[in-house]
Amino acid sequence: MTETSVLIIGGGISGLSTAWWLAQQGISVEVWEADDLPGGKIRTTSEAGYTTERAAGLLVNFRNEIDQMIQQAGLSYSKRLRDETLNRYVVHNSELTQVPMLMPALLASPLWSLSAKFRLMTEIMIPRSHQEDETVSAFIKRRLGREILDTAIDPFVSGTLASDPDLAEARSVLPRLKALEKRYGSLTMGMLINRVLKRRRANKAETFSFSGGMSELIHALADTPGVTLRCGMQVESLMKNQDYWQVTACNAGIQHQISVPHLVMSTPADIASGLLKTIDESLSRLLSEIEYVPIAVLHLGIESSRINHPLDGTGFLVSRNNRLNFNGNLWMSRLFPERAPSQNTLLTTYLGGVRHPEQIDKSDEQLTAQVLSGLKPLFGINGSENYIRIDRHEKGLPLYHGQYQARLEKIESRLKRLPGLHLNANYQNGVSVRERIFQGHRLAQTIAVTLKPGERDLRQEQPFVLAHYQAVMNSEHS
């Protein structure tokens, strides 16, 4: 195809991955990004010998599609795998406490009382529930008990997703755990079956980044043959013209216009809402109701000799019962040693979210002092930092609060009235880099079937992925 068949508004990971999948099928596609650079919040910075990430710092993958993309995009040589033997920690009773990943260690862990461990062992006897809009807190308390919620699940939901487990919808935030209950009636039963199925999976679950950081993935997707990327494109209006979507944008005072049969909007919900207001008022209103929370990312470089802790893990999360004013901390140079100069350590702290939204408004000095005051007693830090970088995102992550799936179903219902219009952004089906690439694959296949009616649908039923209880602790920030 010589003429552009698909226009994607938004050059973040959702838009670029959709474009990549389309290009693999010979479909011409343009990506219009408002910023001067592609990638959205994903951006790697290298300075003073430190390599930092504005948002997602790694990718946790168990999907064949992501393996396929990495290989075909020529990124296999650049993959940097995380050491899977590293521990996971939470702050418990003001101390760093290891989170057990296997049942024997779980039963010996000081994280939970004897009654909590007994409650966990009897989970298989808990009857399943058919309540669809159950909150994370209600779901976990019902199946695993209050202590598991407070020490394991709450830190994940509030720390990596910036959400409130009392408000977040379980089937939106913990879809695999909800699916275990629905299919097997028990998380324990699902875990046991997973042990068998895991040996048969073709792809191995792994966590990784790239030698040049996550921006290397963005650049590879943006440079894909068949994908035309235009940055600095401020979209001004949309119009449906028979079987085509007409889009008008302005770049450096010059107006651009294009007509395409398929339009993909990979922008934040509020931007999509504004552009669609004259197209479908109901759809615009549904999108406007999606909430976002602010997030700040603080990077600290410290001489390793000044840290009195082995840093033998990936980092730690913070449960709501602790007084720390941040949500978690990744030991980035332990995950990927090349991220810091020799004899130095890079610590990345995440602040804000539902728990502490006010943090983003504090000065750099205030945030740095606040984080150091929390880290020093945990790590035994003596001395000051030699590197500081702070990245702020006013609209950091969408909140999957309330009856979120019902809202998405209403959005899909409205989209059916607008042929050729598609939405693909992190307010749908997961915020992780993995899920954004996977959703891009699904959408690209849907569009390809429409543009190439003579070819069969390439979508395949994905293998049912089962999760261990603590698998949620192994998630990347997005």
Secondary structure, DSSP 4 states (H G I P E B T S, - for coil): --S--EEEE--SHHHHHHHHHHHHTT--EEEEESSSSSSTT--EEEETTEEEESS---EEE--HHHHHHHHHTT-GGGEEE--TT-EEEEEETTEEEEPP-SHHHHHH-TTS-HHHHHHHHTGGGSPP---TT-BHHHHHHHHT-HHHIIIIIHHHHHHHS---TTTBBHHHHSHHHHHHHHHHS-HHHHHHHHHHHHTT-SSPPEEEEETT-THHHHHHHHT-TTEEEEES-EEEEEEEETTEEEEEEEETTEEEEEEESEEEE-S-HHHHHHHHTTT-HHHHHHHHT--EEEEEEEEEEEEGGG--S---EEEEEE-TTS--SSSEEEEHHHHSGGGS-TTEEEEEEEEETTT-GGGGGS-HHHHHHHHHHHHHHHHT--S--SEEEEEEEEEEEE--BSSHHHHHHHHHHHHTTSTTEEE-STTSS-SSHHHHHHHHHHHHHHHHHHH-TTSPP---PPP-----GGGGGS----
